[in-house]
Amino acid sequence: MRATLRLLANVKPGRYLEPFAPTGLTGLTTHPSPRPTLIYLYQTTLEKLKAFPESSVYRQSTEALTRQRLNIVESVKPAGFDSWLERVKAAVAENPEAYKTALKPDGSYAAYEEKGKPSEEKDWGGESFNPQMEGAYLNEQEMEARVKEAQEEANKQLEPKLEWEPEPVLEAAQISDIEQQIGSGLIEEVIQTAQSELNLVEELAKHKVWEHQSKSSAQACECGQVALLRQLFARSDRVKGIDFHPTEPWSIIKTFELTDVPVRAGRFIARKNWIVCGSDDFQLRVYNYNTSEKIISFEAHPDYIRSIVVHPTHPFVLTASDDMTVKLWDWDKSWKCVQVFEGHSHYVMGLAINPKDSNTFASACLDRTVKIWSLGSSHPNLTLEAHEAKGVNHVDYYPHADKPYLLTTSDDRTVKVWDYTTKALIATLEGHTSNVSFACYHPELPVIISGSEDGTIKIWNANTYRLEQSLSYGLERAWCVSYQKGKQGVAMGFDDGAVVVKMGREEPAASMDGSGKIIWARHNEVVSTVIKGGDATLKDGAPLTLPIKELGSCEVYPQSLMHSPNGRFVSVCGDGEYIIYTALAWRNKAFGQALDFAWGSKDNSNDYAIRESQTSVKIFRNFKEKSGGLDVGFQAEGLCSGVLLGVKGQGGIGMFDWETGNLVRRIEVDPKEVYWSESGELVTLACEDTFYVLRYSRENYIAGVNAGEADEDGVEAAFEVVTDVTATVRTGEWVGDCFIYTTSTNRLNYLVGDQTYTISHFDQPMYLLGYLPRDGRIYLADKDLTVVSFSLSLSVVEYQTLVLRGDMESASELLPDIPKDQMNKIARFLEGQGYKDLALEVATDQEHRFELSLSLGKLDIALEIAREADIEHRWKTVGDAAMNAWDLALAEECFTHAKDLGSLLLLHSSSCNVDGLRNLAERAKELGAHNVVFSALWQLRDIDGCIDLLVQTNRVAEAPGTRTRAHLERES
C-alpha cells in the first residue's frame, strides 16, 4: 500500500508526483523538492557533527551513515540539472552582491542575502523557497499557503528583486532509485529521519554531552552498582532480529543477501555451524556461516515468521508466525515439521524455551495471552491472560532455579512479572511511554532489561523492581534483544542500528584470607573452600580440585566481597546496601545503606567506612559509627581500603587518616583501585593505563602537621614517588616490598623496586586471590572461579629487595635460604643489576655461566665449561675471546677443537708457524677443504704440493700460472 501511489508516477511524464499529493501514509504528503532538502539536511548534520570530539563513537557512526546517504542523493541528478546549474552561476555572476555563493560540486547551494544582515546569517536549502524542515505535511491547503507565504516574504526581502529559477525536479524512477538505495521507506520518511537526526545532533551539541561522559573511550558508566560498557554502536537499516554466537566474537565477518522482504528472526545453530532465518516471504532459510552454503530453504508458514528459537539439546527449531501457529522442525529428519501447536487467535509474536525444563516453552500472542506448551503435546499446559487491553509482544523466562517467573511485554507500555506455576502477577513495571517491544532477564546479574518504541532501554532491579537506569542511544524505536549466556554481553536492535553493551564486571566476587580460605558468591548463594598446602606435586598453572561448602545466602546481590584485614569478617556490598558477616558461621554482624565499602588495615582491622552518597562518607569502629563523620570536601565517587582511607572523586583521590578523619594528602591522579603493602609504607595507585608506586611516611605527615605545613591538599611530604609503570592493573597485592599483579594483557607480573618481572602468561583474564607464604605460591581464579597457582619464593623476593636497596651483606646472609631451583632466576636478576661476578657464583645453568664468564673475561671458567660440553660453537667462542686476549696457545687449542680451519690458517700464517701450517694442510685435506690446503702449502712455498693439488682437483689449467707466479715472487 505504501508504494502504490509512488508506482502511479510511472504514467506521468517527466514528473514523479504533484507536490502535496497523499502518499498513503497518515499525515504525509509528497515533498515538493526532496533532493535539495535532503542535501541541505545531510550537509548541515555533517557540519554540526564537527563540534563533537573526533574520538566520539556517535560522531564516527553518524558521519559515516550521513555521508553515505548524502553521496546517494547527490549522485542522482534530475534531467536538465547541468544546464540549470550553468544558468544559476551566470545569474550569480551578474549580481554577486545579492547572492551568497557556495562553491559546491553541484552549485545548488546559493541563497538570497537579506537586506541589512550579513550573508552568513541565513542559509538557503537550495529550493525555490525557504525550505520547511518538518518533513511531514498535514494537508495540501496548509502547505500551499506556506509556500505562497514563504515566496512573498522572500520577495519582500530581496534587494534588488531577482528572478530565481527552481531546481529541476526528479522523475519517479530517480525517486525510486534513491528510496531503494537508502532503504528507509518513502523519500518523505527519509526526510523525516534526516530532520530528526539533525535535531538530535543539534540538541547533543547544544548541551555538549561529551563533557559529561566518562573519560573512558568505551563510555563506562555505573547503573546502580552495575557497570555498563558500550562495546558496539553500529548504524544500519532497521534491525528486527539479533542473536549472539555462544563462543565466537561479534565482529562482522559475513553478510548474507537473503530476500527483498524484511527478515524478522534469525538464530545461530552453533553446533551445526548454521544460521536459520525467517522472513516475510514465509520462507525459513538455513545457511552454513563458515562456507556460505545454503543448507535448505522452504515455506514454513503461510504468513510472516515472527520468532525463532533453537532447542538447546535436541535437533529442534521452533517458529512462530502470523498464521497463529507455532511449528516444531527436526533438522535430523530433513527439516520435517514434526508438530504444530495451535490455540492462539492472533499473531504469535514471541517464543521462549524454559531453561529449567527444556521440554516446555512459552508463546506470546497478540490475543493478549501467553501459553506454555510441552513438546509432544498438542494442548497448552496453561494459558496466562497476561495483558488486559493489548497483545503480548515478548516473553522471557527467569534463567535460574530459585524463581518460577516469566516476563511479558505489551503495547500497554508495561512489563509484567508472572509466577507461571500459580498464574500470580508478581510485579508490573511502568515507565515506558510507548509500546514495549521486549524485556529479558540478564543471565548473570539481577536486572531486567526492557526496550520500547519510545527509543529507550530501561534497566530494572530484578529483586526490588525499581528502575535503575534509562538509556537512549538516538536510534529511534527499539525492537529486539539478545544476550550471551554465561557472559556479560547484551545486544539490542533499533530502527537505525544496533548496540552491544557489557553489563557488570567479569571479576568474580571472591576473597581469600591468610589461611587459604576462599569465599565467593554465585548470584545470591555464598560458598567457601579451603586450599590445603603441602602438595609438592602441584604444577604451575594447573587447576586445583577444591571441595566446595555452602555457607548460606546473601540478602543482596554481591557486587563486591572482602575479608576484613584479620580475616574474621566478610563484607558484602551491592544493591545500594552492605552487610558484614562472620567468616566462619556466616552470621549477620552489621548492615546498612551504602554504595561503597572499605576496610582499614591490620592495625585497625575493625575499622571500616561506607559511602552513602556523593556527599556522605561515614567511618565505623567496632561496628559503631564514629562521631562527626568525615568531611571529604568534594563529591565522593568511591572508597579504597588500606592504611589510609582513600576517597575517589573529582579527578583525584584523597587519603584520610582513620583515627582523626583529617586529610593526609590529596593526589591528583584518578585510580581505579589502591593497594597497600602490609607495612603501610608502600602503596600502588592503579590508574587506567599506568600504575604509580608511592612511599608513605607517617613521620613526615605528623611533622608537617606540627609544623603547620598542612594545606587544603594535606601535607606534601607525606608521599614520595618510587616509580611508575605503564601497564593496566587488573588485580594486585603486596607481598613484603614486592607488588604482584595481573594485567589487561593477561600476564602475571611482579614488581621489585622499579624492575618488573613476568611470572606467566594467560589465555584468558585471571584475577589475583592472594599469596600464601606457607606454600610459596600465588593463587588466582578466572571468572568461573577455576583456581590455579604459581610458585614465588618469598626468600627470592626478599633477596631481590635487599639487593635493590644496596644491602649486599644482608643479601648474602639470605642467599643460603633460597631454593636451588631458584638460583638461575637470582643469577639473571643479579646480572640485570650489574652484579655479574656474583651472578657467576650463584648460577647453575651452564649456558648462563658460560656467557657470564666470557663477559667477565674469565677464560679459564669458559674453557672448563667448553671442555665439559665439547660443542664446536663454544670452542669457537672461547677461541675468539682468546684471540682478543692475545692468548694464542689457547686460541689454537679452541680453534682446533672447533675445526675452525680459517681461523687456524690466520693464526699459523700470522705467527709463521711452519709445523702448524703443515699439520693444518694435512687436516684440511682430510676434511676436503682444498682452499685451505692450497693456502697453507703456498705459505710453506711448497709449489709442487700446490700443483699436485690442482691436478688432483681437476684444475690443471691453473698449474702453469701457479709455477710462473712462484718463480716471479722468488726473483723479486
Secondary structure as GFF3:
##gff-version 3
##sequence-region A 1 972
A	DSSP	alpha_helix	4	8	.	.	.	ID=ss1
A	DSSP	three_ten_helix	9	11	.	.	.	ID=ss2
A	DSSP	alpha_helix	34	49	.	.	.	ID=ss3
A	DSSP	alpha_helix	57	75	.	.	.	ID=ss4
A	DSSP	alpha_helix	81	94	.	.	.	ID=ss5
A	DSSP	three_ten_helix	96	98	.	.	.	ID=ss6
A	DSSP	beta_strand	99	100	.	.	.	ID=ss7
A	DSSP	beta_strand	111	112	.	.	.	ID=ss8
A	DSSP	three_ten_helix	119	121	.	.	.	ID=ss9
A	DSSP	alpha_helix	140	157	.	.	.	ID=ss10
A	DSSP	alpha_helix	172	182	.	.	.	ID=ss11
A	DSSP	alpha_helix	187	207	.	.	.	ID=ss12
A	DSSP	three_ten_helix	209	212	.	.	.	ID=ss13
A	DSSP	beta_strand	220	223	.	.	.	ID=ss14
A	DSSP	beta_strand	226	235	.	.	.	ID=ss15
A	DSSP	beta_strand	263	269	.	.	.	ID=ss16
A	DSSP	three_ten_helix	270	272	.	.	.	ID=ss17
A	DSSP	beta_strand	274	279	.	.	.	ID=ss18
A	DSSP	beta_strand	283	288	.	.	.	ID=ss19
A	DSSP	beta_strand	294	299	.	.	.	ID=ss20
A	DSSP	beta_strand	305	310	.	.	.	ID=ss21
A	DSSP	beta_strand	316	321	.	.	.	ID=ss22
A	DSSP	beta_strand	325	330	.	.	.	ID=ss23
A	DSSP	three_ten_helix	331	333	.	.	.	ID=ss24
A	DSSP	beta_strand	336	342	.	.	.	ID=ss25
A	DSSP	beta_strand	348	353	.	.	.	ID=ss26
A	DSSP	beta_strand	360	365	.	.	.	ID=ss27
A	DSSP	beta_strand	369	374	.	.	.	ID=ss28
A	DSSP	beta_strand	382	385	.	.	.	ID=ss29
A	DSSP	beta_strand	392	397	.	.	.	ID=ss30
A	DSSP	beta_strand	405	410	.	.	.	ID=ss31
A	DSSP	beta_strand	414	419	.	.	.	ID=ss32
A	DSSP	beta_strand	424	430	.	.	.	ID=ss33
A	DSSP	beta_strand	436	441	.	.	.	ID=ss34
A	DSSP	beta_strand	447	452	.	.	.	ID=ss35
A	DSSP	beta_strand	456	461	.	.	.	ID=ss36
A	DSSP	beta_strand	467	472	.	.	.	ID=ss37
A	DSSP	beta_strand	478	483	.	.	.	ID=ss38
A	DSSP	beta_strand	489	494	.	.	.	ID=ss39
A	DSSP	beta_strand	497	503	.	.	.	ID=ss40
A	DSSP	beta_strand	510	512	.	.	.	ID=ss41
A	DSSP	beta_strand	517	522	.	.	.	ID=ss42
A	DSSP	beta_strand	525	530	.	.	.	ID=ss43
A	DSSP	beta_strand	549	553	.	.	.	ID=ss44
A	DSSP	beta_strand	560	563	.	.	.	ID=ss45
A	DSSP	beta_strand	569	574	.	.	.	ID=ss46
A	DSSP	beta_strand	577	582	.	.	.	ID=ss47
A	DSSP	beta_strand	588	593	.	.	.	ID=ss48
A	DSSP	beta_strand	596	599	.	.	.	ID=ss49
A	DSSP	three_ten_helix	602	604	.	.	.	ID=ss50
A	DSSP	beta_strand	607	613	.	.	.	ID=ss51
A	DSSP	beta_strand	616	621	.	.	.	ID=ss52
A	DSSP	beta_strand	624	625	.	.	.	ID=ss53
A	DSSP	beta_strand	638	640	.	.	.	ID=ss54
A	DSSP	beta_strand	645	649	.	.	.	ID=ss55
A	DSSP	beta_strand	652	656	.	.	.	ID=ss56
A	DSSP	beta_strand	663	667	.	.	.	ID=ss57
A	DSSP	beta_strand	673	676	.	.	.	ID=ss58
A	DSSP	beta_strand	682	686	.	.	.	ID=ss59
A	DSSP	beta_strand	691	696	.	.	.	ID=ss60
A	DSSP	alpha_helix	698	706	.	.	.	ID=ss61
A	DSSP	three_ten_helix	716	718	.	.	.	ID=ss62
A	DSSP	beta_strand	719	725	.	.	.	ID=ss63
A	DSSP	beta_strand	729	735	.	.	.	ID=ss64
A	DSSP	beta_strand	738	743	.	.	.	ID=ss65
A	DSSP	beta_strand	747	752	.	.	.	ID=ss66
A	DSSP	beta_strand	755	761	.	.	.	ID=ss67
A	DSSP	beta_strand	767	772	.	.	.	ID=ss68
A	DSSP	beta_strand	777	781	.	.	.	ID=ss69
A	DSSP	beta_strand	787	791	.	.	.	ID=ss70
A	DSSP	alpha_helix	794	805	.	.	.	ID=ss71
A	DSSP	alpha_helix	808	814	.	.	.	ID=ss72
A	DSSP	three_ten_helix	815	817	.	.	.	ID=ss73
A	DSSP	three_ten_helix	820	822	.	.	.	ID=ss74
A	DSSP	alpha_helix	823	832	.	.	.	ID=ss75
A	DSSP	alpha_helix	836	842	.	.	.	ID=ss76
A	DSSP	alpha_helix	846	856	.	.	.	ID=ss77
A	DSSP	alpha_helix	859	869	.	.	.	ID=ss78
A	DSSP	alpha_helix	872	884	.	.	.	ID=ss79
A	DSSP	alpha_helix	888	898	.	.	.	ID=ss80
A	DSSP	alpha_helix	901	910	.	.	.	ID=ss81
A	DSSP	alpha_helix	914	927	.	.	.	ID=ss82
A	DSSP	alpha_helix	930	939	.	.	.	ID=ss83
A	DSSP	alpha_helix	943	952	.	.	.	ID=ss84
A	DSSP	three_ten_helix	956	958	.	.	.	ID=ss85
A	DSSP	alpha_helix	959	971	.	.	.	ID=ss86
###
